[in-house]
Amino acid sequence: MPFDRGKIFAHIDKNLPQHIAKVQELVRQPSISPENKGVRECANLVLSYLTSLGAKASLEETLPSDGAL
C-alpha cells in the first residue's frame, strides 16, 4: 500500500508541537541496558506511543544481559 507523503507531512506539520513533546518525553526517559535501569519503562512508553497511533504492538521478554558485547 503506497503512502501519500503529502498527507503524512501535513499531519506532522499540523501536530508538530505534540510530536516534539513525545520525542522530548522519550529522550528524558532513562534507559540503561547494562544497568537494567528504566528499560521496561522505556519499552512501555514506546508501546503506548505505538498503540495510541493504532499499531498492534506488544512487549516481548528478553534474556538479561551482563552488559558484555
C-alpha positions in Angstrom: 0.0 0.0 0.0 1.7 3.2 -1.1 1.7 6.2 1.3 0.6 9.7 0.5 3.7 11.6 1.6 1.8 14.9 1.3 -0.8 13.7 3.9 1.9 12.4 6.2 3.9 15.7 6.1 0.7 17.7 6.5 -0.2 15.7 9.6 3.3 16.2 11.0 3.2 19.9 10.4 -0.3 20.2 11.9 0.7 18.3 15.0 4.4 19.4 15.3 4.2 20.5 19.0 2.7 17.2 20.1 5.3 15.2 18.1 8.1 17.3 19.6 6.7 16.7 23.1 6.6 13.0 22.6 10.3 12.9 21.4 11.3 15.0 24.4 9.5 12.6 26.7 11.2 9.7 25.2 14.6 11.3 25.3 14.1 12.1 29.0 13.2 8.5 29.8 16.3 6.8 31.4 17.1 3.5 29.7 20.4 2.0 30.5 20.5 -1.7 29.4 23.8 -2.8 31.1 22.4 -1.5 34.4 18.8 -2.6 33.8 17.6 0.9 34.6 14.4 2.2 33.1 14.4 -0.4 30.2 11.0 -1.7 30.9 9.6 1.8 31.5 11.1 2.9 28.2 9.6 -0.1 26.4 6.2 0.6 27.9 6.5 4.3 26.8 7.2 3.2 23.2 4.4 0.7 23.4 2.0 3.3 24.4 3.1 5.6 21.6 2.6 2.9 19.0 -0.8 1.7 20.3 -2.0 5.3 20.5 -1.3 5.5 16.8 -3.4 2.4 16.2 -0.5 -0.1 15.8 -0.8 -3.6 17.1 2.2 -3.9 19.4 3.3 -5.9 22.5 6.3 -6.3 24.7 8.5 -9.4 24.4 10.7 -10.6 27.3 14.3 -10.9 26.6 17.1 -12.6 28.4 19.0 -10.5 30.9 22.3 -9.0 29.7 25.5 -8.9 31.6 26.5 -5.8 29.7 29.2 -7.6 27.6 29.1 -7.3 23.8 
